[in-house]
Amino acid sequence: MEENKKAETRETKDFLTGVIIGSVIGSLAALLFAPKSGKDLRSEIQSKANFALDKSDQVKNIVIQKGHDVREFANDAKEKLTKAVQEQTNFLVDAVQSMTKKSGDEAIEVLEDAKQTIEELSNEIDEKLAALKNKGDE
């Protein structure tokens, strides 16, 4: 999971670098081919560079905010998942303890209930992981 996070961070950095470089090159090319005096050209290059820097800061801040949002979502999902696992573990421990006290037929029923609970927990975990993945893809 951490490798995916590092890969996404790297991809985001590469994308932002490409956007910035593309913006600068495009602005410079447009300015260099426009018929203007040197002073006007330098002034326009400076203003376009400032504009590009402002935009890149805005994009950076948006990316940082989205990263924080994804991290919060992942932490919430982790906490809910941990709580669910703890509850099910306690249920299973209780079931095993009661199973040792019950007769054979009752023990089978408890095991079936435990099996069903484990399957439900597994499905819930799969759903939460899918939701986390979908949230991360956004």
ChimeraX attribute file (.defattr): number of C-alpha atoms within 10 A of each C-alpha:
attribute: neighborCount
match mode: 1-to-1
recipient: residues
	/A:1	6
	/A:2	7
	/A:3	8
	/A:4	9
	/A:5	12
	/A:6	11
	/A:7	12
	/A:8	14
	/A:9	14
	/A:10	12
	/A:11	12
	/A:12	14
	/A:13	14
	/A:14	12
	/A:15	12
	/A:16	16
	/A:17	13
	/A:18	12
	/A:19	16
	/A:20	17
	/A:21	13
	/A:22	12
	/A:23	19
	/A:24	18
	/A:25	12
	/A:26	12
	/A:27	16
	/A:28	17
	/A:29	11
	/A:30	11
	/A:31	17
	/A:32	14
	/A:33	8
	/A:34	10
	/A:35	9
	/A:36	12
	/A:37	9
	/A:38	10
	/A:39	9
	/A:40	12
	/A:41	16
	/A:42	14
	/A:43	12
	/A:44	16
	/A:45	18
	/A:46	12
	/A:47	12
	/A:48	17
	/A:49	16
	/A:50	12
	/A:51	14
	/A:52	18
	/A:53	15
	/A:54	12
	/A:55	15
	/A:56	17
	/A:57	12
	/A:58	12
	/A:59	15
	/A:60	15
	/A:61	12
	/A:62	12
	/A:63	16
	/A:64	12
	/A:65	12
	/A:66	14
	/A:67	15
	/A:68	12
	/A:69	14
	/A:70	18
	/A:71	14
	/A:72	12
	/A:73	16
	/A:74	19
	/A:75	12
	/A:76	13
	/A:77	17
	/A:78	16
	/A:79	12
	/A:80	14
	/A:81	17
	/A:82	13
	/A:83	12
	/A:84	15
	/A:85	16
	/A:86	12
	/A:87	12
	/A:88	16
	/A:89	14
	/A:90	12
	/A:91	14
	/A:92	19
	/A:93	13
	/A:94	12
	/A:95	18
	/A:96	16
	/A:97	11
	/A:98	14
	/A:99	18
	/A:100	11
	/A:101	11
	/A:102	13
	/A:103	10
	/A:104	11
	/A:105	9
	/A:106	14
	/A:107	17
	/A:108	13
	/A:109	13
	/A:110	19
	/A:111	15
	/A:112	12
	/A:113	14
	/A:114	19
	/A:115	13
	/A:116	12
	/A:117	15
	/A:118	16
	/A:119	12
	/A:120	12
	/A:121	16
	/A:122	13
	/A:123	12
	/A:124	14
	/A:125	19
	/A:126	12
	/A:127	12
	/A:128	17
	/A:129	16
	/A:130	12
	/A:131	15
	/A:132	18
	/A:133	13
	/A:134	10
	/A:135	13
	/A:136	17
	/A:137	9
	/A:138	7
